[in-house]
Amino acid sequence: PRFCSQKCSGAFKTENKKGATKNFKGVCENCSKEFETYKSPSRDTPKFCSLKCIGEAQKGENNPAYNGGKYECNGYYAIFMPSHPNRSEKNIVLEHRFVMECKIGIYLTSDEVVHHIDFNKLNNEPDNLMLFPNQSEHIKFHIELKKGKNNG
């Protein structure tokens, strides 16, 4: 049969299980609401009353996949930093820029460019980073590097 919603489908399936009864009573770890549900012997004890509560309880640091708010973005590491003054629309700051800000003690301007000395964009150790006042100076540096490689 077809149903108007997942809720109706679930109710139908529940009512039509042979001898099906709710066999677990618990208190939701997110909203503290008491709930009854089915508990399979092969599954962990239910901790939440709904999918909504699971989602709310597993945000940010509580998410099993959380890795410190750091992830790869266009070949660079990015950090979730909603309070940073130079964050993107998605509330991220590129890690190498943040490391440089910590190194020099002030926020970078949008013109300033951080260069990775070893050309590894994921190596954001402070000693591996150089600061240029703008993209033009950064490009000049790369041109000089190429000249040095051609001569040496």
C-alpha positions as CSV (number, residue, x, y, z in Angstrom):
1,P,0.0,0.0,0.0
2,R,1.0,3.7,-0.5
3,F,1.0,6.2,2.4
4,C,0.8,9.9,2.7
5,S,3.9,10.2,4.8
6,Q,6.7,8.2,6.5
7,K,4.9,8.5,9.8
8,C,1.8,6.8,8.4
9,S,3.9,4.1,6.7
10,G,5.8,3.5,10.0
11,A,2.5,3.3,12.0
12,F,1.1,0.8,9.5
13,K,4.2,-1.4,9.6
14,T,4.2,-1.2,13.4
15,E,0.6,-2.2,13.7
16,N,1.1,-5.1,11.3
17,K,4.2,-6.7,12.9
18,K,3.3,-10.0,14.5
19,G,3.3,-9.4,18.2
20,A,5.2,-6.2,17.9
21,T,5.4,-4.2,21.1
22,K,7.5,-1.3,22.2
23,N,10.0,-2.9,24.4
24,F,12.2,-0.1,25.5
25,K,11.5,3.0,27.7
26,G,14.1,5.6,28.0
27,V,14.8,9.3,28.5
28,C,16.2,11.3,25.5
29,E,19.7,12.5,26.1
30,N,19.0,15.7,24.2
31,C,15.6,16.9,25.3
32,S,15.1,14.8,28.4
33,K,11.7,13.6,27.1
34,E,10.6,10.1,28.1
35,F,10.0,7.9,25.1
36,E,9.1,4.3,24.1
37,T,10.6,2.5,21.1
38,Y,11.6,-0.9,19.8
39,K,15.0,-2.1,20.7
40,S,16.7,-4.7,18.5
41,P,19.0,-7.1,20.4
42,S,21.7,-6.4,17.8
43,R,21.6,-2.6,18.2
44,D,22.8,-0.2,20.9
45,T,20.3,1.1,23.5
46,P,18.4,4.0,22.0
47,K,19.5,7.4,23.5
48,F,17.3,9.8,21.6
49,C,13.6,10.2,21.1
50,S,13.7,11.3,17.4
51,L,16.0,11.9,14.4
52,K,15.8,15.7,15.2
53,C,17.2,15.1,18.7
54,I,20.0,12.9,17.3
55,G,21.0,15.7,14.9
56,E,20.9,18.4,17.5
57,A,22.9,16.3,19.9
58,Q,25.6,15.5,17.4
59,K,26.5,19.0,16.2
60,G,30.0,20.4,16.3
61,E,32.4,18.7,18.8
62,N,29.8,16.0,19.6
63,N,29.6,14.7,16.1
64,P,31.5,11.4,15.7
65,A,33.1,12.7,12.5
66,Y,34.3,16.0,14.2
67,N,38.0,16.6,13.6
68,G,38.5,19.8,15.5
69,G,36.7,22.0,13.0
70,K,39.5,21.6,10.4
71,Y,39.0,20.3,6.9
72,E,40.5,20.5,3.5
73,C,39.2,23.2,1.2
74,N,40.6,23.7,-2.3
75,G,43.9,22.1,-1.4
76,Y,44.3,24.1,1.8
77,Y,43.2,23.4,5.4
78,A,40.3,25.5,6.6
79,I,39.1,26.1,10.1
80,F,35.5,26.8,11.2
81,M,35.8,30.1,13.1
82,P,32.5,32.0,13.2
83,S,33.9,34.7,15.4
84,H,36.9,35.6,13.2
85,P,36.6,39.1,11.7
86,N,38.0,37.9,8.3
87,R,35.9,34.7,8.1
88,S,34.2,33.7,4.8
89,E,30.5,33.5,4.3
90,K,30.7,29.9,5.5
91,N,32.4,31.0,8.7
92,I,35.8,29.6,7.7
93,V,39.4,30.9,7.8
94,L,42.2,29.3,5.9
95,E,44.5,27.8,8.4
96,H,47.8,29.1,6.9
97,R,46.4,32.7,7.2
98,F,45.3,32.1,10.8
99,V,48.8,30.7,11.7
100,M,50.5,33.7,10.2
101,E,48.1,36.0,12.1
102,C,49.1,34.2,15.3
103,K,52.8,34.4,14.3
104,I,52.8,38.2,13.7
105,G,50.1,39.1,16.3
106,I,47.7,41.0,14.1
107,Y,44.9,40.2,11.6
108,L,45.9,40.0,7.9
109,T,44.5,42.3,5.4
110,S,42.7,40.9,2.3
111,D,45.7,42.0,0.1
112,E,48.3,40.1,2.1
113,V,49.4,36.8,0.7
114,V,50.8,33.9,2.8
115,H,53.4,31.7,0.9
116,H,54.3,28.1,1.8
117,I,58.1,27.9,1.6
118,D,58.1,24.1,0.8
119,F,55.2,24.5,-1.6
120,N,53.1,22.0,0.5
121,K,49.8,23.8,1.0
122,L,49.0,21.5,3.9
123,N,52.2,22.3,5.9
124,N,51.1,25.2,8.0
125,E,54.0,25.2,10.4
126,P,54.9,28.8,11.3
127,D,58.5,28.4,10.0
128,N,57.1,27.2,6.6
129,L,55.1,30.4,6.0
130,M,56.2,33.7,4.5
131,L,54.1,36.9,4.3
132,F,53.9,39.1,1.2
133,P,52.2,42.5,1.3
134,N,50.3,41.7,-1.9
135,Q,49.9,39.3,-4.8
136,S,52.3,41.3,-7.0
137,E,55.2,40.9,-4.6
138,H,54.4,37.2,-4.2
139,I,54.5,36.7,-8.0
140,K,57.8,38.6,-8.2
141,F,59.2,36.2,-5.6
142,H,58.2,33.2,-7.7
143,I,59.8,34.7,-10.8
144,E,63.0,35.2,-8.9
145,L,62.8,31.6,-7.7
146,K,62.5,30.4,-11.3
147,K,65.4,32.5,-12.4
148,G,67.5,31.0,-9.6
149,K,66.6,27.5,-10.6
150,N,67.4,28.2,-14.3
151,N,70.8,29.7,-13.3
152,G,71.7,27.1,-10.7
